[in-house]
């Protein structure tokens, strides 16, 4: 099933006009990939991965990269990134059993926040089945107050930025 055929003009805005559907991303639009195996309970009654699971894929991929780079300990790090905004567009269904690859790139790196672009690719596919973004705002764990992104983390995030025109 191709979701683009279901909604060729995409969606109605609140004012009744049609919004353009964003372009479907390609593998070359991402700096790194994280492989994730879908699980039996990821599927919903309709036989495909439920929409909320895509957000877990996004979160897992980003945090796995940060943990592997040694800049995040989910239990002990004194500075952590909290998700404050997220979105996802769906293009084609994914279903268990599948191995997916989550493409990750940094779209914007600020002083205390970072916005990631993410794409869900079925194993080896050229085009994303879904794509989205989320924003981390960095806070001190103890107080919850916004703080600058630590330099070691900033270095890792900067390596996920890409040059040139990326959708």
N, C-alpha and C positions, 0 to 999 in steps of 0.2 A: 504494500500500500504506500502511495506517495501522498503525504499530507498536502503538498502544494496543489494537487488536483482537487482536494476538498475545499480549499479556500484560495482560489487564484488571485483575488484582489486583496487578500489577507483579512483585515478586520475593520469593523466600523469604529471610528473615533466617537467620542461623546457628542461631537457636533454633527455627526451623520456622514462625514466625509470618509473616504477610503484611505487607509495608510498603506504605504508600500511595504511588502514583505522583504525583510533583509535578505541579502544574498547568502546562499548556502556556502559555508566555508570549506576550504580544501586543506589537505594535510600541510602544505607548505605555509599555511597561515599561522602555524604554531611552532614555538621554540623547543618544547619538550613534550614527551608522551609518557603516560603512566598506564600500564596494563591492569585491568580489573576484570575478574571473572564474575559474571552475573550469578545470582543464587536463585534457587527454586522459588523462594518467597518474594523475589523482586517482581515476578509476574502478577498481574491483577486478573480479575475474572474475565477480562477481554483477551487474555492470552499474550499480552505484551508487558514490558517493564512499565510500571506505574510512573506517572509523571513526577511524583515527589522523590522517587529514587534517583532521578537525574541530578537533583541537588546534592544528594549524598555522594554521588560519583564526583561531582565538582569539588566538594569539600575534601573528600578523600584524596583526590589527585594533588591538590594544592598542598595540603598538610603533609602528605607523604614526601613530596619534594623538599619541603622545609625540614622535616625530620631527617631525611637522608643527608641533607646538606649540613646537619648539625646545628641549625639555628633555631630549632623548636623542640622543646621537651614538653609535650602536652600537659604533663602533671606539674612540672617544676619551673618552667620558664617564668621569670618575673614580669616579662612583657609579652603579651599575646595579641593576636589579631582576632577581632570579633567581626562576624559578617553583619553588615548593616543594610546591604541592598543586594538583591539577586534577581535574575530573570533567565528565562529559557524559551527558545523557539524550537519546535519539533518539525522535522522534515520526513522522517521515516521511522517506523517502529523498530525497537530492539526487543528481543525475547530470550528468556532462558531456554536452553543453555547457549551462552555466547561469551566470547572474550571480547571486551571492548578496549579501546585505547582512548584515553582522555588527553586531548591536546591542550597545552597550557601556554599562554603568553601573558606578559604584563602589558596592559594598555596604557596605564597611567601610574606613575610612581610619585606620590606627594611626600610631604614631610611626615604625616602621621597616618596616611592611608595609601592603599594600593588597589587598583581595579584590574582584575584578571579577565581575560577572554578565554573561554573554554569550548572545546568541541568534543562530541562523543562520536567515535568512529567504530563501526563494527570492524573486527579484526581484518586489517589490510585494505579496507574501503578507502577510496579517494575522497569522497564527500562525506561531510558530517551528517549523522542521523539526527542530531540535535546540537544546538549551540547556545551558549549563554554567557553570562558574566556575573561576577559578584565582587563586592568591595569589602575589603578588610580595613577596619580602623584599629590602629594599635593603641592598647591601653595597658596601664600597669595592672597586673592581676590583683594586687592587694586593694587598690583604691577604685579601680574602674575608670580612672581619669585618663583622658587621651594623652598620648605621649609620642615623641618622635620614634620612627622606626629605627631600631638598633642598627648600627653600621654594618655588622656582619650579615644581618638579614637584608639590609639594603643592597649589599653586594650581590647576594644570591638573587634577589628580585631584579636587579639591573641586568643580570645575565639572561633573564627571561624576556627582556624587551627585544623587539625586532625593528629593523630599519626598513624604510620604504613604505609603500602603500599597502596596508593590510585592512581588509574590511572590518 
